[in-house]
Amino acid sequence: MTPILGMFTFVFNLVGLVICLVGLTFAQRREKRWPGYSLAGLGFLIATIPIWGQWLTPP
């Protein structure tokens, strides 16, 4: 793994985790929960971008 790819992995995981936690907090505190759950799902997808990128690109 190149240092740049490692740096991007860390950034995507950190940003995805923060978005996911914010979304789950919104889902817990609001009457309409679907926007919070959607935000949490988006955060999860952002956090898994490096894994999908390694899986989809050839070595």
Wavefront OBJ file of the C-alpha trace (Angstrom):
o trace
v 0.000 0.000 0.000
v 1.394 3.356 -0.967
v 1.579 6.119 1.642
v -0.948 8.231 -0.300
v -3.458 5.374 -0.362
v -2.925 4.818 3.356
v -3.545 8.496 4.030
v -6.745 8.493 1.979
v -7.916 5.340 3.761
v -7.502 7.061 7.117
v -9.289 10.209 5.934
v -12.230 8.327 4.398
v -12.631 6.155 7.497
v -12.529 9.139 9.835
v -14.952 11.267 7.805
v -17.301 8.307 7.298
v -17.287 7.514 11.013
v -18.121 11.100 11.961
v -20.957 11.304 9.401
v -22.326 7.961 10.571
v -22.322 9.043 14.229
v -24.002 12.350 13.394
v -26.670 10.521 11.408
v -27.362 8.084 14.238
v -27.578 10.984 16.694
v -30.124 12.733 14.451
v -32.112 9.502 14.130
v -32.231 9.157 17.898
v -33.392 12.703 18.637
v -35.918 13.429 15.886
v -39.445 12.250 15.231
v -38.676 11.488 11.582
v -35.838 9.010 11.757
v -35.259 8.269 8.090
v -33.021 11.313 7.390
v -30.712 10.330 10.225
v -30.562 6.711 9.126
v -29.901 7.816 5.542
v -27.044 9.997 6.751
v -25.660 7.093 8.783
v -25.806 4.851 5.714
v -24.024 7.488 3.653
v -21.309 7.712 6.304
v -20.901 3.956 6.231
v -20.540 4.011 2.447
v -17.940 6.784 2.655
v -15.981 4.812 5.248
v -15.944 1.718 3.025
v -14.764 3.506 -0.160
v -11.113 2.409 0.344
v -12.164 -1.235 0.760
v -14.283 -1.127 -2.409
v -11.448 0.630 -4.230
v -8.948 -2.089 -3.309
v -11.435 -4.790 -4.254
v -12.384 -3.328 -7.617
v -8.963 -2.248 -8.868
v -6.498 -4.846 -10.149
v -3.243 -5.294 -8.205
l 1 2 3 4 5 6 7 8 9 10 11 12 13 14 15 16 17 18 19 20 21 22 23 24 25 26 27 28 29 30 31 32 33 34 35 36 37 38 39 40 41 42 43 44 45 46 47 48 49 50 51 52 53 54 55 56 57 58 59
